[in-house]
């Protein structure tokens, strides 16, 4: 990784260098040495650091929640990079909000440590089992929940699950860690911690609860009963566009603000968090940092998942095939702009329930503005990740409801056809496509063999279930565009079918 600290006026970010940073950089004004941990967060990526960690930093700046510091945990071998980056900076990092009006950098101080589970599982388990830990939060992506997308059932046959049930003291997946830590707390007469999901999954808290209870029940029915009686799993809706950090972001931070940061985070100005007030072991005063606490998060998450996430996934594969690199470039294209606008209005809005306090038309206009923000430089390729996990949650439920009510679905189906064409593994110029997806190898093999016939991919039950592939209208609205995508390409297909 490139370093910049040897260049004039560039300093390596750490606790000692905070006072050396330019005045334009907002730094923590609280004493980080006096923080104590009460939150363990699993999955410290860009989104967590642009979202939950920011909210906690806001509270600490106000003199609040300084006993609610965050200890990060990485479960995967690749998380060693994040551990090394954060450790070298005393767990500080730069959050840069990017807009057409300029960049606003801020150093976040709410992370106080990081544990790398593959090298020391016992320390992670004891941290979670400690009386001081009161919340374990998650950003583990859709694929980290181990459920069958078509049925919603727990994937008990997954090798990770089998391993953790057979080796409870040496887990490798999230449920193994949660169950073992909670079991230790139960044995020691401690209250459970709240499991707080911050992932883009509808009813994310209920999903975490259902899957953990399914896992725990297979391990120990008494443990499962104890978690069910005493635990808490609040649902939440989280929102902030956070692209993957690029070397250009590191270089720009060094050049513009004189900071060498091994892993900064770039994001948009917009941020939102709506959360159910259901905790079993106390919580920080989230509302004083702008979190909207509610009794029912469902309308908010339906709005966000079906409008924002569905739009992202629907445009992603078509834009990639058309050779577009950045999301703001997609929105500068008249065809794609109209595609997104009409998809939101004609196909999704009819099945979005009323949302308390939200002007839906204004929300959609704000989404278009956010997608079009050129400063964020969100890559289309990022939106293409993990399609097999995203489409069943972001797109297919809307299609099912629209089919039941006789509504329009052609843009949503065109997006699925784009995904099928993308899965074939080569773009329209014959260049290879790297498919990052938990089912990628299997789906690519099917797509390569099937070509412009959608039925083999529609037959993947884990994604499409049994009923949708039997719906002739749905199948034909994918078949025609898919054949056109192979024969004519993405832009010509959009002209023909829209």
ABEGO torsion letter per residue (X at the ends): XBBAAABBGBBBBBAAAAAABBAABBBBABBAAABBBABBBBGBBAAAAABAAAAAAAAAAAGBGAAABBBBBBABAAAAAAAAAAAAAGGBBBBBBBBAAEBBBBBBAABABBBBAAABAAAAAAAAABAABABBBBBAEAAAAGBBAAAGBBBAABAAAAAAAABAABBABAAAAAAAAAAAAAAAGBBBBBBBBABBBBGAAAAAAAAAAAAAAAABAAAAAAAAAABBBBBBBBBBBBBBBBAAAAAAAAAAAGBBBABBBBBBABBBBBBBBBBAAEBBBAAAAGBBBBABAAAAAAAAAAAAAAAAAAAAAAAAAAGBABAAAAAABAAAAAAAAAAAAAAAAAABBBBBGBBAAAAAAAAAAAAABAAAGBBAAAAABGAAAAAAAAAAAAAAAAAAAGBBAAAAAAAAAAAAAAAAGBBAAGBBBBBBBAAAAAAAAAAAAAEABAAAAAABAAAAEAAAAABAAAAAAAAAAAAAAAAAEAAAAAAAAX
